[in-house]
Amino acid sequence: MHITARLDEATIAQLLGELLPAQILLDDQGDKGRWIRIEQPRQVDFIADRGLRLQTSGQIQWLAAGLPITVTLNSVQVMLEPQVVEEPAGGRLVFHTSLEDLDLKNVPGFLDRGLLGIINGKLESQGNALAWHFGKSLTVNADLPGSIVPPEAFQMSVRNARVAVLADALELTVGFDMRFSRAGK
């Protein structure tokens, strides 16, 4: 059995509206260290076969000589690239986050590009932080009532999955294995 969930533009806008604004910590010092704050997107584009591109603004805090400096991001272009990662429990949907472009208020462009590379390195090191462990979430092991003899339980687990970014939606298709188990087998 396969089930496909289609997240259209309205659904993505709703989900991003619930997620953002958000602050992403870039080190282990919490909000006293390095972070980037992403505001509500002004625009969201589906980039087929790649991901979601958000046009937004925000702030960044960096440490200079141990002191926090907060700078406004006039604009920032964020790419969210979905990927299904297989694991023994059935898989997870990961959104790799990277900044494609940024414009810091009152900062020369060459510093923007240097900071962009550093931030993307920090985001990449966080790897799979923005993820849904759908294999665990969608696994079912339900006991059957005693009036059904001999099957004991219904079991459903994720066999495989794939994600596709279309021109107007994101689709996640999950394949399942289903079975009835019997005592002692």
PyMOL CGO cylinders between C-alpha atoms (Angstrom):
from pymol import cmd
from pymol.cgo import CYLINDER

trace = [
    CYLINDER, 0.00, 0.00, 0.00, 1.18, 3.53, -0.79, 0.3, 1, 1, 1, 1, 1, 1,
    CYLINDER, 1.18, 3.53, -0.79, -0.14, 6.79, 0.63, 0.3, 1, 1, 1, 1, 1, 1,
    CYLINDER, -0.14, 6.79, 0.63, 0.76, 10.16, -0.88, 0.3, 1, 1, 1, 1, 1, 1,
    CYLINDER, 0.76, 10.16, -0.88, 0.51, 13.39, 1.07, 0.3, 1, 1, 1, 1, 1, 1,
    CYLINDER, 0.51, 13.39, 1.07, 0.41, 16.48, -1.15, 0.3, 1, 1, 1, 1, 1, 1,
    CYLINDER, 0.41, 16.48, -1.15, 1.33, 19.76, 0.52, 0.3, 1, 1, 1, 1, 1, 1,
    CYLINDER, 1.33, 19.76, 0.52, 0.11, 22.54, -1.76, 0.3, 1, 1, 1, 1, 1, 1,
    CYLINDER, 0.11, 22.54, -1.76, 1.00, 26.23, -1.62, 0.3, 1, 1, 1, 1, 1, 1,
    CYLINDER, 1.00, 26.23, -1.62, -1.71, 27.05, 0.92, 0.3, 1, 1, 1, 1, 1, 1,
    CYLINDER, -1.71, 27.05, 0.92, -0.63, 24.23, 3.24, 0.3, 1, 1, 1, 1, 1, 1,
    CYLINDER, -0.63, 24.23, 3.24, 3.05, 25.20, 2.99, 0.3, 1, 1, 1, 1, 1, 1,
    CYLINDER, 3.05, 25.20, 2.99, 2.14, 28.84, 3.70, 0.3, 1, 1, 1, 1, 1, 1,
    CYLINDER, 2.14, 28.84, 3.70, 0.14, 27.75, 6.77, 0.3, 1, 1, 1, 1, 1, 1,
    CYLINDER, 0.14, 27.75, 6.77, 2.97, 25.55, 8.07, 0.3, 1, 1, 1, 1, 1, 1,
    CYLINDER, 2.97, 25.55, 8.07, 5.60, 28.24, 7.53, 0.3, 1, 1, 1, 1, 1, 1,
    CYLINDER, 5.60, 28.24, 7.53, 3.28, 30.73, 9.23, 0.3, 1, 1, 1, 1, 1, 1,
    CYLINDER, 3.28, 30.73, 9.23, 3.22, 28.47, 12.29, 0.3, 1, 1, 1, 1, 1, 1,
    CYLINDER, 3.22, 28.47, 12.29, 6.99, 27.79, 12.21, 0.3, 1, 1, 1, 1, 1, 1,
    CYLINDER, 6.99, 27.79, 12.21, 8.26, 31.32, 11.56, 0.3, 1, 1, 1, 1, 1, 1,
    CYLINDER, 8.26, 31.32, 11.56, 9.55, 33.58, 12.92, 0.3, 1, 1, 1, 1, 1, 1,
    CYLINDER, 9.55, 33.58, 12.92, 12.16, 31.26, 14.39, 0.3, 1, 1, 1, 1, 1, 1,
    CYLINDER, 12.16, 31.26, 14.39, 15.64, 31.57, 15.78, 0.3, 1, 1, 1, 1, 1, 1,
    CYLINDER, 15.64, 31.57, 15.78, 18.21, 28.96, 14.74, 0.3, 1, 1, 1, 1, 1, 1,
    CYLINDER, 18.21, 28.96, 14.74, 21.05, 28.53, 17.22, 0.3, 1, 1, 1, 1, 1, 1,
    CYLINDER, 21.05, 28.53, 17.22, 24.42, 28.17, 15.48, 0.3, 1, 1, 1, 1, 1, 1,
    CYLINDER, 24.42, 28.17, 15.48, 26.48, 27.13, 18.51, 0.3, 1, 1, 1, 1, 1, 1,
    CYLINDER, 26.48, 27.13, 18.51, 25.98, 25.63, 21.95, 0.3, 1, 1, 1, 1, 1, 1,
    CYLINDER, 25.98, 25.63, 21.95, 25.84, 28.97, 23.81, 0.3, 1, 1, 1, 1, 1, 1,
    CYLINDER, 25.84, 28.97, 23.81, 22.10, 29.42, 23.39, 0.3, 1, 1, 1, 1, 1, 1,
    CYLINDER, 22.10, 29.42, 23.39, 20.73, 32.88, 22.66, 0.3, 1, 1, 1, 1, 1, 1,
    CYLINDER, 20.73, 32.88, 22.66, 23.89, 34.46, 24.10, 0.3, 1, 1, 1, 1, 1, 1,
    CYLINDER, 23.89, 34.46, 24.10, 25.96, 32.94, 21.27, 0.3, 1, 1, 1, 1, 1, 1,
    CYLINDER, 25.96, 32.94, 21.27, 25.59, 32.86, 17.49, 0.3, 1, 1, 1, 1, 1, 1,
    CYLINDER, 25.59, 32.86, 17.49, 22.14, 32.62, 15.96, 0.3, 1, 1, 1, 1, 1, 1,
    CYLINDER, 22.14, 32.62, 15.96, 20.07, 33.62, 12.97, 0.3, 1, 1, 1, 1, 1, 1,
    CYLINDER, 20.07, 33.62, 12.97, 16.44, 34.70, 13.17, 0.3, 1, 1, 1, 1, 1, 1,
    CYLINDER, 16.44, 34.70, 13.17, 14.27, 34.07, 10.15, 0.3, 1, 1, 1, 1, 1, 1,
    CYLINDER, 14.27, 34.07, 10.15, 11.09, 36.15, 9.84, 0.3, 1, 1, 1, 1, 1, 1,
    CYLINDER, 11.09, 36.15, 9.84, 7.83, 35.31, 8.06, 0.3, 1, 1, 1, 1, 1, 1,
    CYLINDER, 7.83, 35.31, 8.06, 8.54, 34.84, 4.34, 0.3, 1, 1, 1, 1, 1, 1,
    CYLINDER, 8.54, 34.84, 4.34, 7.50, 37.54, 1.90, 0.3, 1, 1, 1, 1, 1, 1,
    CYLINDER, 7.50, 37.54, 1.90, 7.51, 34.96, -0.85, 0.3, 1, 1, 1, 1, 1, 1,
    CYLINDER, 7.51, 34.96, -0.85, 7.77, 31.17, -1.13, 0.3, 1, 1, 1, 1, 1, 1,
    CYLINDER, 7.77, 31.17, -1.13, 8.70, 29.52, -4.43, 0.3, 1, 1, 1, 1, 1, 1,
    CYLINDER, 8.70, 29.52, -4.43, 8.62, 25.83, -5.27, 0.3, 1, 1, 1, 1, 1, 1,
    CYLINDER, 8.62, 25.83, -5.27, 11.80, 24.93, -7.15, 0.3, 1, 1, 1, 1, 1, 1,
    CYLINDER, 11.80, 24.93, -7.15, 10.93, 21.67, -8.91, 0.3, 1, 1, 1, 1, 1, 1,
    CYLINDER, 10.93, 21.67, -8.91, 13.22, 18.75, -8.08, 0.3, 1, 1, 1, 1, 1, 1,
    CYLINDER, 13.22, 18.75, -8.08, 15.07, 20.87, -5.52, 0.3, 1, 1, 1, 1, 1, 1,
    CYLINDER, 15.07, 20.87, -5.52, 13.15, 22.51, -2.67, 0.3, 1, 1, 1, 1, 1, 1,
    CYLINDER, 13.15, 22.51, -2.67, 11.38, 25.56, -1.28, 0.3, 1, 1, 1, 1, 1, 1,
    CYLINDER, 11.38, 25.56, -1.28, 12.96, 28.99, -1.63, 0.3, 1, 1, 1, 1, 1, 1,
    CYLINDER, 12.96, 28.99, -1.63, 11.92, 31.57, 0.96, 0.3, 1, 1, 1, 1, 1, 1,
    CYLINDER, 11.92, 31.57, 0.96, 12.44, 35.30, 0.48, 0.3, 1, 1, 1, 1, 1, 1,
    CYLINDER, 12.44, 35.30, 0.48, 12.45, 36.86, 3.92, 0.3, 1, 1, 1, 1, 1, 1,
    CYLINDER, 12.45, 36.86, 3.92, 14.34, 39.07, 6.37, 0.3, 1, 1, 1, 1, 1, 1,
    CYLINDER, 14.34, 39.07, 6.37, 15.70, 38.61, 9.84, 0.3, 1, 1, 1, 1, 1, 1,
    CYLINDER, 15.70, 38.61, 9.84, 18.57, 39.18, 12.20, 0.3, 1, 1, 1, 1, 1, 1,
    CYLINDER, 18.57, 39.18, 12.20, 21.86, 37.55, 12.94, 0.3, 1, 1, 1, 1, 1, 1,
    CYLINDER, 21.86, 37.55, 12.94, 23.88, 37.60, 16.12, 0.3, 1, 1, 1, 1, 1, 1,
    CYLINDER, 23.88, 37.60, 16.12, 27.61, 36.93, 15.97, 0.3, 1, 1, 1, 1, 1, 1,
    CYLINDER, 27.61, 36.93, 15.97, 30.34, 37.11, 18.57, 0.3, 1, 1, 1, 1, 1, 1,
    CYLINDER, 30.34, 37.11, 18.57, 33.22, 39.53, 18.10, 0.3, 1, 1, 1, 1, 1, 1,
    CYLINDER, 33.22, 39.53, 18.10, 35.91, 39.45, 20.80, 0.3, 1, 1, 1, 1, 1, 1,
    CYLINDER, 35.91, 39.45, 20.80, 33.42, 37.56, 22.95, 0.3, 1, 1, 1, 1, 1, 1,
    CYLINDER, 33.42, 37.56, 22.95, 30.74, 40.25, 22.66, 0.3, 1, 1, 1, 1, 1, 1,
    CYLINDER, 30.74, 40.25, 22.66, 27.44, 39.63, 20.86, 0.3, 1, 1, 1, 1, 1, 1,
    CYLINDER, 27.44, 39.63, 20.86, 26.75, 41.84, 17.85, 0.3, 1, 1, 1, 1, 1, 1,
    CYLINDER, 26.75, 41.84, 17.85, 23.26, 41.78, 16.34, 0.3, 1, 1, 1, 1, 1, 1,
    CYLINDER, 23.26, 41.78, 16.34, 22.85, 42.81, 12.70, 0.3, 1, 1, 1, 1, 1, 1,
    CYLINDER, 22.85, 42.81, 12.70, 19.65, 43.18, 10.67, 0.3, 1, 1, 1, 1, 1, 1,
    CYLINDER, 19.65, 43.18, 10.67, 19.21, 41.10, 7.54, 0.3, 1, 1, 1, 1, 1, 1,
    CYLINDER, 19.21, 41.10, 7.54, 17.47, 43.36, 5.01, 0.3, 1, 1, 1, 1, 1, 1,
    CYLINDER, 17.47, 43.36, 5.01, 16.84, 40.30, 2.92, 0.3, 1, 1, 1, 1, 1, 1,
    CYLINDER, 16.84, 40.30, 2.92, 17.77, 36.66, 3.04, 0.3, 1, 1, 1, 1, 1, 1,
    CYLINDER, 17.77, 36.66, 3.04, 17.03, 33.85, 0.62, 0.3, 1, 1, 1, 1, 1, 1,
    CYLINDER, 17.03, 33.85, 0.62, 16.60, 30.52, 2.40, 0.3, 1, 1, 1, 1, 1, 1,
    CYLINDER, 16.60, 30.52, 2.40, 16.50, 27.14, 0.63, 0.3, 1, 1, 1, 1, 1, 1,
    CYLINDER, 16.50, 27.14, 0.63, 14.75, 24.19, 2.29, 0.3, 1, 1, 1, 1, 1, 1,
    CYLINDER, 14.75, 24.19, 2.29, 15.65, 20.96, 0.49, 0.3, 1, 1, 1, 1, 1, 1,
    CYLINDER, 15.65, 20.96, 0.49, 13.61, 17.91, 1.51, 0.3, 1, 1, 1, 1, 1, 1,
    CYLINDER, 13.61, 17.91, 1.51, 15.20, 14.47, 1.53, 0.3, 1, 1, 1, 1, 1, 1,
    CYLINDER, 15.20, 14.47, 1.53, 14.02, 11.07, 2.70, 0.3, 1, 1, 1, 1, 1, 1,
    CYLINDER, 14.02, 11.07, 2.70, 16.68, 9.41, 4.85, 0.3, 1, 1, 1, 1, 1, 1,
    CYLINDER, 16.68, 9.41, 4.85, 16.25, 5.68, 5.32, 0.3, 1, 1, 1, 1, 1, 1,
    CYLINDER, 16.25, 5.68, 5.32, 16.78, 4.22, 8.77, 0.3, 1, 1, 1, 1, 1, 1,
    CYLINDER, 16.78, 4.22, 8.77, 15.88, 0.96, 10.52, 0.3, 1, 1, 1, 1, 1, 1,
    CYLINDER, 15.88, 0.96, 10.52, 12.69, 2.48, 11.97, 0.3, 1, 1, 1, 1, 1, 1,
    CYLINDER, 12.69, 2.48, 11.97, 11.41, 3.29, 8.47, 0.3, 1, 1, 1, 1, 1, 1,
    CYLINDER, 11.41, 3.29, 8.47, 12.85, 6.68, 7.62, 0.3, 1, 1, 1, 1, 1, 1,
    CYLINDER, 12.85, 6.68, 7.62, 12.60, 10.38, 8.23, 0.3, 1, 1, 1, 1, 1, 1,
    CYLINDER, 12.60, 10.38, 8.23, 11.89, 13.44, 6.16, 0.3, 1, 1, 1, 1, 1, 1,
    CYLINDER, 11.89, 13.44, 6.16, 14.75, 15.92, 6.55, 0.3, 1, 1, 1, 1, 1, 1,
    CYLINDER, 14.75, 15.92, 6.55, 14.76, 19.54, 5.44, 0.3, 1, 1, 1, 1, 1, 1,
    CYLINDER, 14.76, 19.54, 5.44, 18.32, 20.66, 4.74, 0.3, 1, 1, 1, 1, 1, 1,
    CYLINDER, 18.32, 20.66, 4.74, 18.50, 24.40, 5.33, 0.3, 1, 1, 1, 1, 1, 1,
    CYLINDER, 18.50, 24.40, 5.33, 20.92, 26.74, 3.60, 0.3, 1, 1, 1, 1, 1, 1,
    CYLINDER, 20.92, 26.74, 3.60, 21.15, 30.43, 2.85, 0.3, 1, 1, 1, 1, 1, 1,
    CYLINDER, 21.15, 30.43, 2.85, 21.51, 31.22, -0.84, 0.3, 1, 1, 1, 1, 1, 1,
    CYLINDER, 21.51, 31.22, -0.84, 21.90, 34.96, -0.47, 0.3, 1, 1, 1, 1, 1, 1,
    CYLINDER, 21.90, 34.96, -0.47, 21.76, 37.62, 2.22, 0.3, 1, 1, 1, 1, 1, 1,
    CYLINDER, 21.76, 37.62, 2.22, 22.02, 41.38, 2.51, 0.3, 1, 1, 1, 1, 1, 1,
    CYLINDER, 22.02, 41.38, 2.51, 23.20, 42.71, 5.86, 0.3, 1, 1, 1, 1, 1, 1,
    CYLINDER, 23.20, 42.71, 5.86, 22.14, 46.24, 6.73, 0.3, 1, 1, 1, 1, 1, 1,
    CYLINDER, 22.14, 46.24, 6.73, 25.08, 48.70, 6.51, 0.3, 1, 1, 1, 1, 1, 1,
    CYLINDER, 25.08, 48.70, 6.51, 27.65, 45.96, 5.82, 0.3, 1, 1, 1, 1, 1, 1,
    CYLINDER, 27.65, 45.96, 5.82, 29.76, 45.69, 2.60, 0.3, 1, 1, 1, 1, 1, 1,
    CYLINDER, 29.76, 45.69, 2.60, 28.78, 42.90, 0.20, 0.3, 1, 1, 1, 1, 1, 1,
    CYLINDER, 28.78, 42.90, 0.20, 32.10, 41.02, 0.47, 0.3, 1, 1, 1, 1, 1, 1,
    CYLINDER, 32.10, 41.02, 0.47, 31.43, 40.53, 4.20, 0.3, 1, 1, 1, 1, 1, 1,
    CYLINDER, 31.43, 40.53, 4.20, 27.92, 39.27, 3.37, 0.3, 1, 1, 1, 1, 1, 1,
    CYLINDER, 27.92, 39.27, 3.37, 29.41, 36.52, 1.17, 0.3, 1, 1, 1, 1, 1, 1,
    CYLINDER, 29.41, 36.52, 1.17, 31.99, 35.52, 3.77, 0.3, 1, 1, 1, 1, 1, 1,
    CYLINDER, 31.99, 35.52, 3.77, 29.39, 35.33, 6.51, 0.3, 1, 1, 1, 1, 1, 1,
    CYLINDER, 29.39, 35.33, 6.51, 27.07, 33.40, 4.19, 0.3, 1, 1, 1, 1, 1, 1,
    CYLINDER, 27.07, 33.40, 4.19, 29.67, 30.63, 3.85, 0.3, 1, 1, 1, 1, 1, 1,
    CYLINDER, 29.67, 30.63, 3.85, 30.28, 30.47, 7.61, 0.3, 1, 1, 1, 1, 1, 1,
    CYLINDER, 30.28, 30.47, 7.61, 26.55, 30.32, 8.42, 0.3, 1, 1, 1, 1, 1, 1,
    CYLINDER, 26.55, 30.32, 8.42, 25.95, 27.61, 5.82, 0.3, 1, 1, 1, 1, 1, 1,
    CYLINDER, 25.95, 27.61, 5.82, 28.78, 25.60, 7.34, 0.3, 1, 1, 1, 1, 1, 1,
    CYLINDER, 28.78, 25.60, 7.34, 27.13, 25.87, 10.76, 0.3, 1, 1, 1, 1, 1, 1,
    CYLINDER, 27.13, 25.87, 10.76, 23.72, 24.92, 9.31, 0.3, 1, 1, 1, 1, 1, 1,
    CYLINDER, 23.72, 24.92, 9.31, 25.23, 21.95, 7.48, 0.3, 1, 1, 1, 1, 1, 1,
    CYLINDER, 25.23, 21.95, 7.48, 26.91, 20.73, 10.68, 0.3, 1, 1, 1, 1, 1, 1,
    CYLINDER, 26.91, 20.73, 10.68, 23.46, 20.60, 12.29, 0.3, 1, 1, 1, 1, 1, 1,
    CYLINDER, 23.46, 20.60, 12.29, 22.59, 18.20, 9.49, 0.3, 1, 1, 1, 1, 1, 1,
    CYLINDER, 22.59, 18.20, 9.49, 19.24, 16.60, 10.09, 0.3, 1, 1, 1, 1, 1, 1,
    CYLINDER, 19.24, 16.60, 10.09, 17.89, 18.77, 12.90, 0.3, 1, 1, 1, 1, 1, 1,
    CYLINDER, 17.89, 18.77, 12.90, 14.75, 19.81, 10.99, 0.3, 1, 1, 1, 1, 1, 1,
    CYLINDER, 14.75, 19.81, 10.99, 13.23, 16.36, 10.47, 0.3, 1, 1, 1, 1, 1, 1,
    CYLINDER, 13.23, 16.36, 10.47, 10.10, 14.26, 10.87, 0.3, 1, 1, 1, 1, 1, 1,
    CYLINDER, 10.10, 14.26, 10.87, 10.71, 10.64, 11.90, 0.3, 1, 1, 1, 1, 1, 1,
    CYLINDER, 10.71, 10.64, 11.90, 7.74, 9.36, 9.93, 0.3, 1, 1, 1, 1, 1, 1,
    CYLINDER, 7.74, 9.36, 9.93, 8.91, 5.74, 10.20, 0.3, 1, 1, 1, 1, 1, 1,
    CYLINDER, 8.91, 5.74, 10.20, 8.37, 5.85, 13.95, 0.3, 1, 1, 1, 1, 1, 1,
    CYLINDER, 8.37, 5.85, 13.95, 5.23, 7.98, 13.73, 0.3, 1, 1, 1, 1, 1, 1,
    CYLINDER, 5.23, 7.98, 13.73, 3.47, 5.80, 11.18, 0.3, 1, 1, 1, 1, 1, 1,
    CYLINDER, 3.47, 5.80, 11.18, 4.32, 2.38, 12.60, 0.3, 1, 1, 1, 1, 1, 1,
    CYLINDER, 4.32, 2.38, 12.60, 1.29, 0.62, 14.07, 0.3, 1, 1, 1, 1, 1, 1,
    CYLINDER, 1.29, 0.62, 14.07, 1.11, -2.46, 16.28, 0.3, 1, 1, 1, 1, 1, 1,
    CYLINDER, 1.11, -2.46, 16.28, -2.52, -2.82, 17.35, 0.3, 1, 1, 1, 1, 1, 1,
    CYLINDER, -2.52, -2.82, 17.35, -3.80, -5.71, 19.43, 0.3, 1, 1, 1, 1, 1, 1,
    CYLINDER, -3.80, -5.71, 19.43, -6.94, -7.32, 18.07, 0.3, 1, 1, 1, 1, 1, 1,
    CYLINDER, -6.94, -7.32, 18.07, -9.91, -8.09, 20.33, 0.3, 1, 1, 1, 1, 1, 1,
    CYLINDER, -9.91, -8.09, 20.33, -9.93, -11.48, 22.04, 0.3, 1, 1, 1, 1, 1, 1,
    CYLINDER, -9.93, -11.48, 22.04, -13.00, -12.43, 20.01, 0.3, 1, 1, 1, 1, 1, 1,
    CYLINDER, -13.00, -12.43, 20.01, -10.80, -12.83, 16.91, 0.3, 1, 1, 1, 1, 1, 1,
    CYLINDER, -10.80, -12.83, 16.91, -8.97, -16.14, 17.04, 0.3, 1, 1, 1, 1, 1, 1,
    CYLINDER, -8.97, -16.14, 17.04, -6.10, -16.87, 16.19, 0.3, 1, 1, 1, 1, 1, 1,
    CYLINDER, -6.10, -16.87, 16.19, -4.67, -13.54, 14.89, 0.3, 1, 1, 1, 1, 1, 1,
    CYLINDER, -4.67, -13.54, 14.89, -3.31, -11.49, 17.74, 0.3, 1, 1, 1, 1, 1, 1,
    CYLINDER, -3.31, -11.49, 17.74, -2.30, -8.11, 16.31, 0.3, 1, 1, 1, 1, 1, 1,
    CYLINDER, -2.30, -8.11, 16.31, -2.34, -5.95, 13.22, 0.3, 1, 1, 1, 1, 1, 1,
    CYLINDER, -2.34, -5.95, 13.22, 1.06, -4.55, 12.29, 0.3, 1, 1, 1, 1, 1, 1,
    CYLINDER, 1.06, -4.55, 12.29, 1.90, -1.84, 9.81, 0.3, 1, 1, 1, 1, 1, 1,
    CYLINDER, 1.90, -1.84, 9.81, 5.38, -0.46, 9.15, 0.3, 1, 1, 1, 1, 1, 1,
    CYLINDER, 5.38, -0.46, 9.15, 6.99, 1.83, 6.64, 0.3, 1, 1, 1, 1, 1, 1,
    CYLINDER, 6.99, 1.83, 6.64, 8.72, -0.03, 3.81, 0.3, 1, 1, 1, 1, 1, 1,
    CYLINDER, 8.72, -0.03, 3.81, 9.99, 2.93, 1.79, 0.3, 1, 1, 1, 1, 1, 1,
    CYLINDER, 9.99, 2.93, 1.79, 9.28, 6.54, 0.99, 0.3, 1, 1, 1, 1, 1, 1,
    CYLINDER, 9.28, 6.54, 0.99, 10.11, 9.26, -1.49, 0.3, 1, 1, 1, 1, 1, 1,
    CYLINDER, 10.11, 9.26, -1.49, 9.69, 13.00, -1.58, 0.3, 1, 1, 1, 1, 1, 1,
    CYLINDER, 9.69, 13.00, -1.58, 9.20, 15.13, -4.67, 0.3, 1, 1, 1, 1, 1, 1,
    CYLINDER, 9.20, 15.13, -4.67, 9.16, 18.87, -5.08, 0.3, 1, 1, 1, 1, 1, 1,
    CYLINDER, 9.16, 18.87, -5.08, 6.85, 19.88, -7.91, 0.3, 1, 1, 1, 1, 1, 1,
    CYLINDER, 6.85, 19.88, -7.91, 6.27, 23.32, -9.40, 0.3, 1, 1, 1, 1, 1, 1,
    CYLINDER, 6.27, 23.32, -9.40, 3.30, 23.89, -7.07, 0.3, 1, 1, 1, 1, 1, 1,
    CYLINDER, 3.30, 23.89, -7.07, 3.50, 21.34, -4.26, 0.3, 1, 1, 1, 1, 1, 1,
    CYLINDER, 3.50, 21.34, -4.26, 5.60, 19.01, -2.17, 0.3, 1, 1, 1, 1, 1, 1,
    CYLINDER, 5.60, 19.01, -2.17, 4.62, 15.32, -2.24, 0.3, 1, 1, 1, 1, 1, 1,
    CYLINDER, 4.62, 15.32, -2.24, 5.62, 12.61, 0.21, 0.3, 1, 1, 1, 1, 1, 1,
    CYLINDER, 5.62, 12.61, 0.21, 4.75, 9.05, -0.82, 0.3, 1, 1, 1, 1, 1, 1,
    CYLINDER, 4.75, 9.05, -0.82, 5.11, 6.33, 1.80, 0.3, 1, 1, 1, 1, 1, 1,
    CYLINDER, 5.11, 6.33, 1.80, 4.94, 2.59, 1.12, 0.3, 1, 1, 1, 1, 1, 1,
    CYLINDER, 4.94, 2.59, 1.12, 3.76, 0.31, 3.91, 0.3, 1, 1, 1, 1, 1, 1,
    CYLINDER, 3.76, 0.31, 3.91, 4.02, -3.35, 4.82, 0.3, 1, 1, 1, 1, 1, 1,
    CYLINDER, 4.02, -3.35, 4.82, 0.94, -4.72, 6.61, 0.3, 1, 1, 1, 1, 1, 1,
    CYLINDER, 0.94, -4.72, 6.61, 0.32, -8.03, 8.30, 0.3, 1, 1, 1, 1, 1, 1,
    CYLINDER, 0.32, -8.03, 8.30, -1.58, -9.86, 11.00, 0.3, 1, 1, 1, 1, 1, 1,
    CYLINDER, -1.58, -9.86, 11.00, 0.58, -11.63, 13.55, 0.3, 1, 1, 1, 1, 1, 1,
    CYLINDER, 0.58, -11.63, 13.55, -0.25, -14.82, 15.40, 0.3, 1, 1, 1, 1, 1, 1,
    CYLINDER, -0.25, -14.82, 15.40, 0.94, -15.85, 18.83, 0.3, 1, 1, 1, 1, 1, 1,
    CYLINDER, 0.94, -15.85, 18.83, 4.22, -17.72, 18.66, 0.3, 1, 1, 1, 1, 1, 1,
    CYLINDER, 4.22, -17.72, 18.66, 4.97, -16.77, 15.04, 0.3, 1, 1, 1, 1, 1, 1,
]
cmd.load_cgo(trace, "trace")
